[in-house]
Every structure is written in structure tokens, then in C-alpha cells.
Amino acid sequence: MTKSKMANRYSPEVRARAVRMMFEHQGSYETQAGAIAAIAPKIGCIPQTLSGWVKQAEKDSG
């Protein structure tokens, strides 16, 4: 699968929900990476993917 096809695999709504879940539940984990590792499989993605979405959301929010 090419990168452009991979980029469109998850809808913007799924991405936003995953990022929101991570921020909401981050306090339940010792690290942000721990929260990401726990939440990513629930969304159906790998932790690196969710981590990238979180980093982008952090950039976008300033």
C-alpha cells in the first residue's frame, strides 16, 4: 500500500476520537506512551500511528 492510501485509511472522525481518548485517559497511565500503547489497539491502529496523530494535534493546538 502506498503512503497516500495509508494516509486515508482512517477517517478524520476516527483520528479525532483516538486523540481525544488519549488525552482523556492519559492520567490513568504513567506515561503518554503507555496511554498510546493501550488505546491504539482499541482504535485498530499501531501505536506509532496514534503517536503521530497526537503530535500533530499538539502542534495544531499550539
Contact map, one row per residue, 1 for C-alpha under 8 A:
11101100000000000000000000000000000000000000000000000000000000
11111100000000000000000000000000000000000000000000000000000000
11111110000000000000000000000000000000000000000000000000000000
01111111000000000000000000000000000000000000000000000000000000
11111111100000000000000000000000000000000000000000000000000000
11111111100000000000000000000000000000000000000000000000000000
00111111110000000000000000000000000000000000000000000000000000
00011111111000000000000000000000000000000000000000000000000000
00001111111000000000000000000000000000000000000000000000000000
00000011111101100000000000000000000000000000000000000000000000
00000001111111100000000000000000000000000000000000000000000000
00000000011111110000000000000000000000000000000000000000000000
00000000001111111000000000000000000000000000000000000000000000
00000000011111111100000000000000000000000010000000000000000000
00000000011111111110000000000000000000000000000001001000000000
00000000000111111111000000000000000000000000000000000000000000
00000000000011111111100000000000000000000000000000000000000000
00000000000001111111110000000000000000110010000001000000000000
00000000000000111111111000000000000000000000000001001100100000
00000000000000011111111100000000000000000000000000000000000000
00000000000000001111111110000000000000100000000000000000000000
00000000000000000111111111000000001100100000000000000000000000
00000000000000000011111111000000000000000000000000000000000000
00000000000000000001111111100000000000000000000000000000000000
00000000000000000000111111111000001000000000000000000000000000
00000000000000000000011111111111001000000000000000000000000000
00000000000000000000000111111100000000000000000000000000000000
00000000000000000000000011111100001000000000000000000000000000
00000000000000000000000011111111011000000000000000000000000000
00000000000000000000000001111111011000000000000000000000000000
00000000000000000000000001001111111000000000000000000000000000
00000000000000000000000001001111111100000000000000000000000000
00000000000000000000000000000011111110000000000000100000000000
00000000000000000000000000001111111111000000000000000000000000
00000000000000000000010011011111111111100000000000000000000000
00000000000000000000010000000001111111110000001001100000000000
00000000000000000000000000000000111111111000011000000000000000
00000000000000000000000000000000011111111100000000000000000000
00000000000000000100110000000000001111111110001000000000000000
00000000000000000100000000000000000111111111111001000000000000
00000000000000000000000000000000000011111111111000000000000000
00000000000000000000000000000000000001111111100000000000000000
00000000000001000100000000000000000000111111100000000000000000
00000000000000000000000000000000000000011111110000000000000000
00000000000000000000000000000000000000011111111011000000000000
00000000000000000000000000000000000010011001111111000000000000
00000000000000000000000000000000000110111000111111100000000000
00000000000000000000000000000000000000000000011111110000000000
00000000000000000000000000000000000000000000111111111000000000
00000000000000100110000000000000000100010000111111111100000000
00000000000000000000000000000000100100000000001111111110000000
00000000000000000000000000000000000000000000000111111111000000
00000000000000100010000000000000000000000000000011111111100000
00000000000000000010000000000000000000000000000001111111110000
00000000000000000000000000000000000000000000000000111111111000
00000000000000000000000000000000000000000000000000011111111100
00000000000000000010000000000000000000000000000000001111111110
00000000000000000000000000000000000000000000000000000111111111
00000000000000000000000000000000000000000000000000000011111111
00000000000000000000000000000000000000000000000000000001111111
00000000000000000000000000000000000000000000000000000000111111
00000000000000000000000000000000000000000000000000000000011111
